Amino acid sequence: MFDRTPLMSRSGAWLLLALLLIAALPAAAQEGSGQLWVRAFVDRDGDGVRDPNEPLLTEGVAVELIREGVVIDSARLTADSPYTSQGLVGFQRLEPGEYTVRITAGALTPTTPDSVTVQVSGSGLPPVVEFGGQPPAEPAAAGEQDGILAFAPQDPEVMHLVVSALGALIVAGLVAGFGFLIYLLVLAPRYRAALAQAKRAATTTGSMRAVTPPEAAKPSDRHP
């Protein structure tokens, strides 16, 4: 008579394994079907909302995918990315759950949060995180600073002309001030004295006092 115990044990083990695989099939079908996307744009007015006249970014955006505090994946938006024209960089075949994206965009200043946490599911529309970045302010036009003409220090000829002109203005101001001081102290008193002497000469004749002409005498002063 044969001992069928080992055979029955092996058959039971295979049956148990098959049941476990069948039970795991629905869960496996649900895993790896989630998606998460980041859409980046140039936020010119810095209001955190993409306006019709604000273009999408096509490169220079890096995104880190974080789950439970650990970076599990990363992606970068470049000129040859599949969804460059749409400004999209993302992750696919994700398990359902909570994820955080951390976004950097080079020299752009973020106008929206650069770290966002979203819930990813295996069905429905995937979440799309909007990221806006503002370019740095353009430098002032060459040769202008606050409305004042400025010259580059590396242009010695221009700087020499500027220094010469300023020196000439300073010398001219000093000369003018010195001349005005001489006028007040020396010439002005002489001028006032000459003017007073001219007035006295107009009212006297030689060493005698001026007399009133007969025709200018009053009628009461004439003899009958």
C-alpha positions as CSV (number, residue, x, y, z in Angstrom):
1,M,0.0,0.0,0.0
2,F,1.4,3.4,-1.0
3,D,1.7,6.3,1.5
4,R,-0.2,9.2,-0.1
5,T,0.5,11.8,2.6
6,P,3.4,13.6,0.8
7,L,1.5,13.7,-2.4
8,M,-1.6,15.1,-0.7
9,S,0.7,17.7,1.1
10,R,2.2,18.8,-2.2
11,S,-1.2,19.1,-3.8
12,G,-2.5,21.1,-0.9
13,A,0.4,23.5,-1.1
14,W,-0.1,24.1,-4.8
15,L,-3.8,24.7,-4.2
16,L,-3.1,27.2,-1.5
17,L,-0.6,29.1,-3.7
18,A,-3.2,29.2,-6.6
19,L,-5.8,30.6,-4.2
20,L,-3.4,33.3,-3.0
21,L,-2.6,34.3,-6.6
22,I,-6.2,34.5,-7.5
23,A,-6.9,36.6,-4.4
24,A,-4.1,39.0,-5.2
25,L,-5.1,39.6,-8.8
26,P,-7.6,42.4,-8.1
27,A,-5.1,44.3,-5.9
28,A,-2.4,43.9,-8.6
29,A,-4.7,45.3,-11.2
30,Q,-5.2,48.4,-9.2
31,E,-1.5,49.1,-8.6
32,G,0.5,51.2,-11.0
33,S,-2.4,53.0,-12.7
34,G,-2.1,56.5,-11.1
35,Q,-0.6,59.6,-12.7
36,L,0.6,63.0,-11.4
37,W,1.6,66.0,-13.6
38,V,3.1,69.4,-13.1
39,R,2.4,72.2,-15.6
40,A,4.8,75.1,-15.5
41,F,4.3,78.6,-17.0
42,V,5.9,82.0,-17.1
43,D,4.0,84.2,-14.6
44,R,4.8,87.6,-15.9
45,D,2.5,89.6,-13.6
46,G,3.3,87.4,-10.5
47,D,-0.3,86.8,-9.5
48,G,0.1,83.0,-9.4
49,V,-2.5,82.3,-12.1
50,R,-1.8,81.6,-15.7
51,D,-3.2,84.3,-18.0
52,P,-3.8,83.8,-21.7
53,N,-0.8,85.9,-22.6
54,E,1.6,84.0,-20.3
55,P,3.5,81.2,-22.1
56,L,4.2,77.7,-20.9
57,L,7.7,76.8,-19.8
58,T,9.4,74.4,-22.2
59,E,12.6,73.6,-20.2
60,G,14.5,74.2,-17.0
61,V,11.9,72.8,-14.7
62,A,12.9,70.0,-12.3
63,V,10.4,68.0,-10.2
64,E,11.1,65.6,-7.3
65,L,8.4,63.0,-6.4
66,I,8.2,62.4,-2.6
67,R,6.2,59.8,-0.7
68,E,6.3,59.5,3.0
69,G,9.3,61.9,3.2
70,V,11.4,59.9,0.7
71,V,12.3,61.0,-2.8
72,I,11.2,58.1,-5.0
73,D,11.6,59.6,-8.4
74,S,12.5,62.8,-10.3
75,A,11.9,64.3,-13.7
76,R,13.0,67.3,-15.7
77,L,11.3,69.3,-18.4
78,T,13.6,69.7,-21.4
79,A,13.3,70.7,-25.0
80,D,13.0,67.0,-26.1
81,S,10.5,65.9,-23.4
82,P,7.4,64.2,-24.7
83,Y,5.1,66.9,-23.5
84,T,7.3,69.9,-23.8
85,S,4.7,71.8,-26.0
86,Q,2.2,71.5,-23.2
87,G,4.6,72.5,-20.4
88,L,4.0,69.2,-18.7
89,V,6.4,67.1,-16.7
90,G,5.0,64.1,-14.8
91,F,5.0,60.6,-13.4
92,Q,2.9,57.6,-14.4
93,R,2.2,54.1,-13.2
94,L,1.9,55.3,-9.6
95,E,0.3,53.4,-6.8
96,P,-2.8,55.2,-5.3
97,G,-1.9,57.3,-2.3
98,E,-0.6,60.7,-1.2
99,Y,2.4,62.2,-3.0
100,T,4.4,65.5,-2.7
101,V,6.0,67.2,-5.7
102,R,8.9,69.6,-5.0
103,I,9.6,72.0,-8.0
104,T,12.5,74.1,-9.0
105,A,12.8,76.3,-12.1
106,G,16.4,77.7,-12.3
107,A,16.5,81.5,-12.2
108,L,12.7,81.9,-12.1
109,T,11.2,83.2,-8.9
110,P,8.3,80.9,-7.9
111,T,4.9,82.7,-7.7
112,T,3.1,79.6,-6.6
113,P,4.0,77.0,-3.9
114,D,7.1,75.0,-4.9
115,S,6.0,72.1,-2.8
116,V,2.5,70.6,-3.2
117,T,0.9,67.5,-1.7
118,V,-1.9,65.8,-3.7
119,Q,-3.8,62.5,-3.6
120,V,-3.3,60.1,-6.5
121,S,-6.0,57.5,-7.4
122,G,-6.0,54.8,-9.9
123,S,-9.0,56.2,-11.8
124,G,-10.5,59.4,-13.0
125,L,-8.6,62.5,-14.2
126,P,-5.0,62.7,-12.8
127,P,-4.1,65.7,-10.6
128,V,-2.2,68.5,-12.4
129,V,-0.2,70.9,-10.2
130,E,0.1,74.4,-11.7
131,F,3.6,76.0,-11.1
132,G,4.3,79.6,-12.0
133,G,7.7,81.3,-12.2
134,Q,8.5,85.0,-12.7
135,P,11.6,85.9,-14.7
136,P,14.1,88.3,-13.0
137,A,13.7,92.0,-13.7
138,E,15.6,93.2,-16.8
139,P,18.6,95.4,-16.0
140,A,18.4,99.1,-16.8
141,A,19.5,100.1,-20.3
142,A,23.2,100.7,-20.7
143,G,24.3,104.2,-19.7
144,E,21.2,104.9,-17.6
145,Q,20.8,104.6,-13.9
146,D,17.8,106.3,-12.2
147,G,17.5,108.7,-15.1
148,I,21.1,109.9,-14.7
149,L,23.6,109.3,-17.5
150,A,26.3,107.0,-16.3
151,F,29.6,106.1,-18.0
152,A,31.3,102.8,-17.9
153,P,34.5,103.0,-15.8
154,Q,36.4,101.1,-18.5
155,D,36.0,104.1,-20.9
156,P,39.0,106.3,-19.9
157,E,38.5,108.9,-22.6
158,V,34.9,109.6,-21.5
159,M,35.8,109.7,-17.9
160,H,38.7,112.1,-18.6
161,L,36.2,114.4,-20.4
162,V,33.7,114.2,-17.5
163,V,36.4,115.0,-14.9
164,S,37.7,117.9,-17.0
165,A,34.3,119.4,-17.4
166,L,33.6,119.1,-13.7
167,G,36.9,120.7,-12.9
168,A,36.2,123.6,-15.3
169,L,32.8,124.2,-13.7
170,I,34.4,124.2,-10.2
171,V,37.1,126.7,-11.2
172,A,34.5,128.9,-13.0
173,G,32.4,128.9,-9.8
174,L,35.4,129.9,-7.7
175,V,36.4,132.7,-10.0
176,A,32.8,134.1,-10.1
177,G,32.6,134.0,-6.3
178,F,35.9,135.7,-5.8
179,G,35.0,138.4,-8.3
180,F,31.7,139.1,-6.6
181,L,33.5,139.4,-3.3
182,I,35.9,141.9,-4.7
183,Y,33.0,143.9,-6.1
184,L,31.2,144.0,-2.7
185,L,34.3,145.0,-0.8
186,V,36.1,147.4,-3.2
187,L,34.2,148.4,-6.3
188,A,30.8,148.9,-4.7
189,P,31.9,151.5,-2.2
190,R,33.8,153.4,-4.9
191,Y,30.8,153.3,-7.1
192,R,28.5,154.6,-4.4
193,A,31.0,157.4,-3.6
194,A,31.3,158.5,-7.3
195,L,27.5,158.5,-7.6
196,A,27.1,160.7,-4.5
197,Q,29.8,163.1,-5.9
198,A,28.0,163.4,-9.2
199,K,24.8,164.3,-7.5
200,R,26.5,167.1,-5.5
201,A,28.1,168.5,-8.7
202,A,24.6,168.8,-10.3
203,T,23.3,171.0,-7.5
204,T,26.3,173.4,-7.0
205,T,28.2,176.0,-9.2
206,G,31.9,176.2,-8.2
207,S,32.2,177.0,-4.5
208,M,28.8,178.8,-4.3
209,R,25.5,177.4,-3.5
210,A,23.1,177.1,-6.4
211,V,20.5,179.9,-6.7
212,T,17.0,179.8,-8.1
213,P,16.7,181.5,-11.5
214,P,14.5,184.6,-11.8
215,E,12.0,183.0,-14.0
216,A,11.5,180.3,-11.4
217,A,10.7,182.9,-8.6
218,K,7.3,183.0,-7.1
219,P,5.0,185.9,-8.2
220,S,4.8,187.2,-4.6
221,D,8.6,187.6,-4.6
222,R,8.6,190.0,-7.6
223,H,8.7,193.9,-7.1
224,P,5.7,195.9,-8.3
